[in-house]
Amino acid sequence: MLKPEEVAARLNVSLRFIRRLCHERRVPYTKVGKFVRFDADELEPGSQHSESPLESNACSAREAGEDLLGKQLERS
């Protein structure tokens, strides 16, 4: 079981981003008392969640012509 800090370092993203993913339920996690822990196997690319949240969000936003905040991009 990994701590949020370890997951952030492993995925090369900020701790705040990992916490946001938990809040939005976009990454699998387990509560151990009041602490959040992650299973290392579930974070691997070959697991049930084959796409990382970063990759899936960026692709779907680009396909929709929106930035990551949902604002419509200007097309030139």
N, C-alpha and C positions, 0 to 999 in steps of 0.2 A: 504494500500500500504506500502510495506516494503522497507527500504533502503538496499543497498548492504551489509553494515556492519551487519545489523540485520539478513539478510539471511545467511551470513557466520557463524554467531554465532548459528543460529537455526540449520544449517546443520553440524556444527562442522567442517568446512573447512576454509581455508584462504580466505581473501578478494581478493587476487590476483587470486585464482582459480575461484571465482564467476565472476570476470571481464573477465577472459579467456572464461568461458562458454558463457557469453554474446557476446563476440567478435566472437565466433564460432557458435553462434545462437543455442546452445544446451539447453538453458533454456529460458522459456518464460519471457519477460520483456516488460515494457512500458516506453517510453521516456516522461518525463514531463519537457518540455523546454529542458535544457541541462542535466537534471538529469535522472538517470535510477531508475526505481521503479519496484517492483515485487508484484504480487497478491498472497497473502498468500494461497488462495484456489488452485491455480495452482501448488504450490510447495508441496502440500499434496500427499502422495502415491496413493490415490484413484482417483486422477484427470486424465485428458487425458494423461499426461506424467507419466505413472504408474511406470517406473523405474527411479531411480535417475541417473544422469549422471555418478556418481562414479561407481555404480553397473553395468550399461550397458557397460561401457567402459572396466572395468576390466574383465568381463565375455567374451566379444567378443575378447579381446586381448589374454586371456588365451586359448580360443578355437582355435584361429589361430596360437598359439605357438609364440606369439610376446609379447614384453613388451609394456608398454603404449606409448612409443615413436615410435612404429612400427618396432623396430629392432627384427630380428629373434632370438629367444632364442635357446641356445644350449641344445640339448636333450642328456641325459646320460643314 
